[in-house]
Amino acid sequence: MRAFRYRLYPTKAQETALLDTLRLTRELYNAALQERRDAYRKVGRSVSVYEQMRSLPEVKAVRPEFKRVHAHVLQGVVTQLDRAFQGFFRRVKQGVTAGYPRFKGQDRWNSFAFKQVWDNSRNTWFGPGKVLDTGRIYLPNIGNVRMKMHRPMEGKPKTLTIKKEGNEWYAVYVCDAPTRPLPDTGSAVGLDLGTAHFLITSDGEFVDNPRFLQSTLKKLRVAQRSLSRKKRGSKRRRKAKQHVASIHRKVAQQRLDFHHKAARTLVNHHDLIAHEDLNVKGMGQGNLARSIHDVGWGQFLNLLSLKAADAGRRVIGVDPRFTSQRCHACGHTEKANRRSQAMFVCVSCGHEANADHNAAKNVLGRAVPSGLNGRGQPHAVV
């Protein structure tokens, strides 16, 4: 499955219809949640997803405005709520913090979805989300919305999600697309992730950490101070809040673009990629929380795994313990080996190297201890 995200440019009338759809779907979600809560309190059992779907025609009869919303969108709202409850009960069973499904405010509801856009029996568009020759897509009861299709869609589209981010609208197609295996390179690489450098490879390549959030902090502080001075509920506060959100959104988009490019470069050049299996969530709660969240290891490793699976590559996470204290040359492990942030000197054999480069070699050695790459072929370790 592969997602394709395109920018939408609705007219004012179309944007009004889109916002109206968001409002109605959010109202339906909250009403369905309230119905489940009330049913459990009265009779000791909740309402099933199928019972709530069967009651949708009754909702339309009482509230005619819901007729303007496509049936698949309404069914998707009920399904979304059911998945929230499934996740809640799963976490309760696992004994972790559960997080009961909560009501959605206006700022916490920014999308709606069409659960089916392709008719497999006729091998053509089902209707919603159909891409027209005029560079627009068809959305029922909304119209033909202009879309910038910056790259072609691959495979058969399964679902379509219309999403609002700030003042921008996007269409996200999830497609059943075939994999695209890349030719073998005969290369394997180990990665040491850091905050001083984004990553260091076992081949000796250093990728700098762009620090997108750090470079934007001054601008962000000014915007947040301005927001704090605005009166709650005022139009100026809402405008200031949107400005702060736009700064955060730009940082997130810059980081995502950087992660995509870094992951693509690694996947194109190596058959096997080894990295430390880090507890990113736990590390993000310590003294270096801001730096760790800024560098975004979790998002990068997720993208790396997805791109590798699509290209027929292998990504392996290894135990990160003592990779920084172990000498790659002789295998001696001692805390004193790590002389500083940048220097590694083995107290046993005297081997000297950059500390991060030495750790990256250890990561690769743990992933491929036999000296073979991911396809059973010899590889050279620099």
Secondary structure, 3 states (H helix, E strand, C coil): CEEEEEEEECCHHHHHHHHHHHHHHHHHHHHHHHHHHHHHHHHCCCCCHHHHHHCHHHHHHHCHHHHHCCHHHHHHHHHHHHHHHHHHHHHHHHCCCCCCCCCCCHHHCCEEEECCCEECCCCEECCCCCECCCCEEEECCCEEEEEECCCCCCCEEEEEEEEEECCEEEEEEEEECCCCCCCCCCCEEEEEECCCEEEEECCCCEEECCCHHHHHHHHHHHHHHHHHHCCCCCHHHHHHHHHHHHHHHHHHHHHHHHHHHHHHHHHHHCCEEEEECCCHHHHCCCCCHHHHHHHCHHHHHHHHHHHHHHHCCEEEEECCCCCCCECCCCCCECHHHECCCCEEECCCCCCEEEHHHHHHHHHHHHHCCCCECCCCCECCCC
